[in-house]
Amino acid sequence: MPSADRLVILDRDGVINRDSDHYIKSLDEFIPYPSAIEAIARLTHSGWTVAVATNQSGIARGYYDQDTLDTMHRRLHDLVRQADGEIAHIAVCPHGPNDGCDCRKPLPGLLHEIRDVLGLSALEGAWMVGDSLRDLQAGEKLGCHSVLVRTGKGDRTLAKGEGLDQAHVFADLATFVDWLLATQ
């Protein structure tokens, strides 16, 4: 049974795979960082639960469809399984910024979904890892520890310096996992 204090929630684009200002629209554009796949597997081996919370407004914008996203996520699951790891759940917001949903980060709807799917009563003490302020804000609303990675949009987020008072900053997901496993 998962517990919040052994849960790591990851943003997808920029944390697990290369990001693009033009969206990741196809399987060919979905290029995971090898060190991120290994980091997820190391978390799994160490008894941590890993989930993903990802805004995918490219669906609402018509850049790609749900089937294309599902193909990317099947590939992600396959890569993580090949490394002997597991992603417990991927929560997706397919809405655009003006759709009025409650799941688009920085709103906490995706994290509520993860909490419910994993059968947790709360997420306080979990780790939220992202490359943008909105990722961290979603986690902070539910008592998650904040981690900003410098990959993806992370360096731009760090340069702005806003809202990062509580954030731990790491070069990438693998560096965070090194630290987490050494200190926990």
HELIX and SHEET records of a PDB file:
HELIX    1   1 ALA A    4  ARG A    6  5                                   3    
HELIX    2   2 PRO A   34  HIS A   45  1                                  12    
HELIX    3   3 GLN A   66  GLN A   82  1                                  17    
HELIX    4   4 GLY A  109  VAL A  117  1                                   9    
HELIX    5   5 LEU A  133  GLU A  140  1                                   8    
HELIX    6   6 GLY A  154  LYS A  160  1                                   7    
HELIX    7   7 LEU A  173  THR A  183  1                                  11    
SHEET    1   A 6 HIS A  89  CYS A  93  0                                        
SHEET    2   A 6 THR A  49  ASN A  55  1                                        
SHEET    3   A 6 LEU A   7  LEU A  10  1                                        
SHEET    4   A 6 TRP A 127  GLY A 130  1                                        
SHEET    5   A 6 HIS A 145  VAL A 149  1                                        
SHEET    6   A 6 ALA A 167  PHE A 170  1                                        
END                                                                             
